[in-house]
Amino acid sequence: MNYPLPSFEAKCCMPEQLKTRLADLPRPLVFTNGCFDIVHRGHVTYLAQARALGVSLIVALNTDDSVRRQGKGDDRPINSLDNRAAVLAALACVDMVTWFDVDTPADLIAQIQPDILVKGGDWALDKIVGAQETYARGGQVHAIPFLFQTSTTATLEKIRAQSCA
C-alpha cells in the first residue's frame, strides 16, 4: 500500500516559492533562523515562545554548506537539510520552513519582511541580522532568553566522550 506524505511536509518551502507562499500566512509574521541540527528541548521551547509573539512563524535553516562554513565541526551538520526541515515542519508552532545558502539570512529577511524578528538570548539585539531593517519598518526584534541550557554541540561532545570511553 502507498501512504501519502504527511501533511507537515507541505510546510517546507523552497526559497524560490516564498513570494507566492507568503501571502497565505496570516500576520503578524515571526521570523527566526538557525541550524537546528539535532533538535532538543531548548530548540522547541524557543520556537514555541517565538511563535507566541505573532500569528505565524517562519523558520529559515542554514543549508548544509552554510552550516559547514560556520566552523561547527567537520561532521556538521549531523542531519541533512531535508531532514532538519521536515523535523521542524512537524512542530505545531512552525508554519513554514525555508532555507538559505549564504552566511546570513539578510536577503531572506528583506524578502519576507517579518513583523517580528527573533533570535536566541545569546544574541544582542543590535547584532541580530535584519534588526535595523525590521525596526525601520515598525517591526519588533526579540532575543529570547534560554530556559534550558542545552545545545547540539554539548550533546555531540557527550556522545563522543562516551564512545571513546
C-alpha positions as CSV (number, residue, x, y, z in Angstrom):
1,M,0.0,0.0,0.0
2,N,1.2,3.5,-0.8
3,Y,0.9,6.0,2.0
4,P,0.8,9.7,1.3
5,L,3.5,12.1,2.6
6,P,2.4,13.6,6.0
7,S,0.8,17.0,5.7
8,F,3.6,18.7,7.6
9,E,5.9,18.2,4.6
10,A,3.8,20.9,2.8
11,K,5.2,23.4,5.3
12,C,8.6,23.1,3.7
13,C,9.0,25.9,1.2
14,M,11.8,26.3,-1.4
15,P,13.2,29.8,-1.3
16,E,12.0,30.5,-4.9
17,Q,8.4,29.7,-3.9
18,L,8.4,32.2,-0.9
19,K,6.9,35.1,-2.8
20,T,3.8,33.1,-3.6
21,R,3.5,31.2,-0.4
22,L,4.0,34.2,2.0
23,A,0.6,35.6,1.0
24,D,-1.0,32.5,2.7
25,L,0.5,33.2,6.1
26,P,-1.5,35.5,8.5
27,R,0.3,38.3,10.2
28,P,1.9,39.3,12.4
29,L,4.6,37.1,11.0
30,V,7.5,36.0,13.1
31,F,10.9,35.0,11.6
32,T,13.8,33.1,13.1
33,N,16.7,31.2,11.7
34,G,19.5,28.8,12.6
35,C,20.9,25.3,12.0
36,F,18.6,23.3,14.3
37,D,20.8,20.3,13.6
38,I,19.8,17.9,16.4
39,V,16.5,19.4,17.7
40,H,16.4,19.4,21.5
41,R,14.2,20.9,24.3
42,G,15.9,24.3,24.1
43,H,15.0,24.5,20.4
44,V,11.3,23.5,20.8
45,T,10.8,25.8,23.8
46,Y,12.4,28.7,21.9
47,L,10.3,28.1,18.8
48,A,7.1,27.9,20.8
49,Q,8.0,31.2,22.5
50,A,8.8,32.8,19.2
51,R,5.5,31.7,17.6
52,A,3.6,33.1,20.6
53,L,4.8,36.6,19.7
54,G,2.8,36.5,16.5
55,V,0.3,34.6,14.4
56,S,2.7,32.7,12.0
57,L,6.3,31.5,12.4
58,I,8.7,31.0,9.6
59,V,12.0,29.2,10.4
60,A,14.9,29.6,7.9
61,L,17.5,27.0,8.0
62,N,21.2,27.2,7.1
63,T,21.9,24.8,4.2
64,D,24.4,22.1,4.9
65,D,27.1,24.1,3.1
66,S,26.2,27.2,5.2
67,V,26.5,25.2,8.4
68,R,29.9,23.9,7.4
69,R,31.1,27.4,6.8
70,Q,30.2,28.3,10.4
71,G,33.0,26.1,11.7
72,K,30.9,24.0,14.0
73,G,33.0,20.9,13.1
74,D,33.9,18.8,10.1
75,D,31.0,16.4,10.6
76,R,28.3,19.1,10.9
77,P,25.5,19.2,10.2
78,I,24.7,15.7,11.5
79,N,21.3,15.8,9.9
80,S,20.8,16.9,6.3
81,L,18.8,20.0,5.3
82,D,15.9,17.9,4.2
83,N,15.7,16.0,7.5
84,R,16.1,19.2,9.6
85,A,13.4,20.9,7.6
86,A,11.0,18.0,8.0
87,V,11.5,17.7,11.7
88,L,10.9,21.5,12.2
89,A,7.9,21.4,9.9
90,A,6.3,18.7,12.0
91,L,6.2,21.0,15.0
92,A,2.8,22.6,15.5
93,C,4.3,26.0,16.3
94,V,6.1,26.2,13.0
95,D,4.0,27.4,10.0
96,M,6.7,27.4,7.3
97,V,10.3,26.2,6.9
98,T,12.7,27.6,4.2
99,W,16.4,27.8,3.9
100,F,19.3,30.0,2.8
101,D,22.8,29.0,1.4
102,V,24.7,32.2,2.3
103,D,26.3,33.2,5.5
104,T,23.5,35.3,6.9
105,P,19.7,35.5,6.2
106,A,19.8,39.2,5.4
107,D,18.4,38.9,1.9
108,L,15.7,36.4,3.0
109,I,14.7,38.8,5.8
110,A,14.5,41.6,3.3
111,Q,12.3,39.5,1.1
112,I,10.0,38.2,3.8
113,Q,9.8,41.5,5.8
114,P,8.7,39.9,9.0
115,D,6.8,41.9,11.6
116,I,8.8,40.2,14.4
117,L,12.4,39.1,14.2
118,V,13.6,36.6,16.8
119,K,16.9,35.1,17.9
120,G,18.1,33.3,21.0
121,G,19.1,35.0,24.1
122,D,22.8,34.7,23.3
123,W,22.3,37.5,20.6
124,A,22.5,41.2,21.5
125,L,19.6,43.0,19.7
126,D,21.9,45.3,17.8
127,K,23.8,42.2,16.4
128,I,20.8,40.4,15.0
129,V,20.9,40.4,11.3
130,G,18.0,42.3,9.9
131,A,17.2,44.1,13.1
132,Q,17.8,47.6,11.8
133,E,15.6,47.0,8.8
134,T,12.9,45.4,10.9
135,Y,12.8,48.4,13.3
136,A,12.7,50.7,10.3
137,R,9.5,49.0,9.0
138,G,8.0,49.4,12.5
139,G,8.6,45.8,13.5
140,Q,9.9,44.2,16.7
141,V,13.1,42.4,17.4
142,H,13.5,40.0,20.3
143,A,16.3,37.9,21.9
144,I,14.5,35.2,23.8
145,P,16.4,34.1,26.9
146,F,17.3,30.4,27.2
147,L,15.2,28.5,29.7
148,F,17.2,25.2,29.2
149,Q,21.0,25.0,28.9
150,T,21.0,22.5,26.0
151,S,23.0,22.6,22.8
152,T,23.6,20.3,19.9
153,T,27.4,20.9,20.4
154,A,27.2,19.8,24.0
155,T,25.1,16.7,23.1
156,L,27.6,15.7,20.5
157,E,30.5,16.2,22.9
158,K,28.8,13.9,25.4
159,I,28.1,11.2,22.7
160,R,31.8,11.4,21.5
161,A,33.1,11.1,25.1
162,Q,31.0,8.0,25.8
163,S,32.0,6.3,22.5
164,C,35.7,6.9,23.3
165,A,35.5,5.6,26.9
